Amino acid sequence: MSDTTPKNLWTRRSPEETRAMYAGWADTYEGEIAETYKTPERLSKALAGVIADKTRSVLDFGCGTGLSGMALAAEGFTTIDGTDITPQMLEKAREKPAYRTLWLSELGDVIPTDHYEIIAAIGVVSLGAAPPETHDMLLAALPKGGIYAFSYNDPTLEDPAFMGKLKALTDAGTIKILLEDYGPHLLSKDMNSSVYIVEKMS
């Protein structure tokens, strides 16, 4: 990453601060991160291994500049919508051919219930970005049997709040973990991540 990369990416901040940070990073984000950021490819491959019908609708939640949507499209997914809270990042995503529809989210927006069968939050619910309670909102939008794919980077894996939320959802029978895989996240930082594919059970 270059000198223009925001400092202290993996620290707690408000949603408003997060939006402002990514707004200022939008123009240089892909040039700095695309070659080193491996989680979108890893998660998309994992999701493709679980989903046979690639025409099923996928919401790319927190799509950013569209790197995640392009990774999903590369694995054969054909019906991808995206949303993000940062207008500057979303404008970059509009240049990508992966998406059917893109829209700007407002903080606190709720995803329409049962509108998507699959939701991917790639690098989104993590320390320094969306809080662990975001899992509840996204799972509420899925039908029973829906698939939710997300990732936790190393700092997030070490955070009790994020790991506690995952354990609580699993222990309550709300989700069933279908796949968990630990591997490269940001090569430039020698950082890894776990990608999770879960099924909504209740």
C-alpha positions in Angstrom: 0.0 0.0 0.0 1.2 3.5 -0.7 1.4 6.6 1.5 -2.1 7.7 0.5 -3.6 4.6 2.2 -5.6 5.7 5.3 -3.8 5.0 8.5 -5.2 2.9 11.3 -7.6 1.0 9.0 -8.4 -1.7 11.6 -9.5 0.5 14.5 -13.0 1.3 15.8 -14.7 4.3 14.1 -18.2 5.6 13.6 -20.1 4.8 10.3 -19.8 8.4 9.4 -16.1 8.3 9.9 -15.9 5.2 7.8 -17.8 6.7 4.9 -15.6 9.8 5.0 -12.5 7.7 5.0 -13.5 5.7 1.9 -14.8 8.8 0.2 -11.3 10.3 0.4 -9.7 7.0 -0.7 -12.0 6.2 -3.7 -9.8 7.6 -6.5 -6.6 5.7 -5.5 -8.2 2.6 -3.8 -7.9 0.2 -6.6 -4.5 1.2 -7.7 -3.2 0.6 -4.3 -5.1 -2.5 -3.3 -6.2 -4.5 -6.3 -3.1 -6.6 -6.7 -2.6 -7.4 -3.0 -6.3 -7.9 -1.9 -7.1 -11.6 -2.2 -10.2 -12.1 0.0 -12.7 -11.2 -2.8 -11.3 -13.9 -5.1 -11.1 -16.5 -2.2 -14.6 -15.8 -1.0 -16.1 -15.9 -4.5 -14.5 -19.2 -5.2 -15.7 -20.6 -1.9 -19.3 -19.4 -2.6 -19.2 -20.8 -6.2 -18.3 -24.2 -4.6 -21.5 -24.1 -2.6 -23.9 -22.6 -5.1 -24.7 -24.7 -8.1 -27.1 -22.3 -9.8 -25.1 -19.2 -10.6 -28.1 -17.3 -11.9 -29.4 -17.0 -8.3 -29.6 -13.3 -7.2 -26.6 -12.1 -5.1 -26.4 -8.9 -3.2 -22.8 -7.5 -2.9 -23.3 -5.6 0.3 -20.7 -2.9 0.8 -19.5 -3.3 -2.8 -17.0 -0.5 -2.7 -15.5 0.1 -6.1 -16.7 -3.2 -7.5 -13.7 -5.4 -6.9 -15.9 -7.9 -5.1 -18.6 -7.9 -7.8 -15.9 -8.6 -10.5 -14.6 -11.5 -8.4 -18.2 -12.9 -8.1 -18.7 -12.5 -11.9 -15.4 -14.2 -12.6 -16.8 -17.3 -10.8 -19.9 -17.4 -13.0 -22.5 -15.4 -11.0 -24.7 -13.5 -13.4 -27.3 -11.7 -11.3 -25.3 -9.4 -9.0 -26.6 -6.2 -7.4 -24.5 -4.0 -5.3 -24.9 -1.3 -2.6 -22.5 0.9 -0.7 -22.7 3.9 1.7 -20.0 5.9 -0.1 -21.0 7.7 -3.3 -17.4 8.1 -4.5 -16.8 4.4 -4.2 -20.1 3.5 -5.8 -19.3 5.7 -8.9 -16.2 3.5 -9.5 -18.4 0.4 -9.2 -20.7 1.8 -11.9 -17.8 1.4 -14.3 -17.7 -2.3 -13.8 -19.7 -4.7 -16.0 -20.5 -7.1 -13.1 -23.7 -5.5 -11.8 -27.3 -5.6 -12.8 -28.2 -2.8 -10.3 -26.3 -0.5 -8.0 -27.7 1.8 -5.3 -26.4 4.1 -2.6 -27.3 3.0 0.9 -27.9 5.4 3.7 -26.7 4.6 7.2 -29.3 2.5 8.9 -31.0 1.3 5.8 -32.6 -2.1 6.0 -32.2 -4.6 3.1 -35.6 -5.7 1.7 -36.7 -9.0 3.2 -36.5 -12.1 1.0 -35.4 -10.1 -2.0 -32.1 -11.9 -2.3 -31.2 -15.6 -1.9 -27.5 -14.9 -1.4 -25.8 -12.0 0.4 -22.0 -11.4 0.2 -20.3 -9.0 2.5 -16.7 -9.2 1.5 -14.3 -7.4 3.8 -17.3 -5.4 5.2 -18.3 -6.6 8.6 -15.0 -6.1 10.3 -13.0 -4.1 12.7 -12.9 -0.5 11.4 -15.9 -1.0 9.1 -19.4 -2.3 9.7 -20.0 -3.5 13.3 -20.9 -7.1 14.2 -24.6 -6.3 14.6 -24.6 -5.9 10.8 -24.8 -9.7 10.6 -28.3 -9.5 12.2 -29.6 -7.1 9.6 -28.3 -9.1 6.7 -29.5 -12.4 8.0 -32.9 -10.9 8.6 -33.1 -10.0 4.9 -32.5 -13.6 3.8 -35.1 -16.3 3.6 -34.6 -19.5 5.6 -32.1 -21.5 3.7 -30.5 -18.4 2.3 -26.7 -18.2 2.0 -24.6 -15.5 3.6 -20.9 -15.1 2.8 -18.6 -12.9 4.7 -15.0 -12.5 5.8 -13.0 -11.7 9.0 -9.5 -10.4 8.6 -6.8 -11.1 11.2 -7.6 -8.0 13.4 -11.3 -8.9 13.3 -10.6 -12.5 14.2 -8.8 -11.2 17.3 -11.7 -9.0 18.4 -14.1 -10.5 21.0 -17.1 -8.6 19.8 -17.0 -10.0 16.2 -16.1 -13.5 17.3 -18.7 -13.4 20.0 -21.4 -12.4 17.6 -20.5 -15.3 15.3 -20.5 -17.8 18.2 -23.9 -16.5 19.4 -25.4 -16.9 16.0 -24.1 -20.4 15.7 -25.0 -21.4 19.2 -28.5 -20.1 18.8 -29.0 -22.2 15.6 -29.5 -19.1 13.6 -26.8 -20.1 11.1 -24.9 -23.2 10.1 -21.4 -22.8 9.0 -21.0 -24.6 5.6 -17.4 -23.5 5.0 -14.6 -21.7 6.8 -11.3 -21.2 5.1 -8.3 -19.2 6.4 -5.9 -17.8 3.8 -4.4 -14.7 2.3 -6.1 -11.3 2.7 -3.6 -8.5 2.0 -0.3 -9.7 0.7 1.3 -6.3 1.2 0.5 -6.4 4.9 1.2 -10.2 5.3 -2.4 -10.3 6.6 -4.8 -13.2 6.4 -8.5 -13.7 6.7 -11.1 -16.3 7.2 -13.9 -16.6 4.7 -17.2 -18.0 5.9 -20.2 -19.4 4.0 -23.2 -19.9 6.2 -26.8 -21.0 5.8 -29.6 -19.3 7.5 -31.4 -21.9 9.6 -34.0 -19.9 11.4 
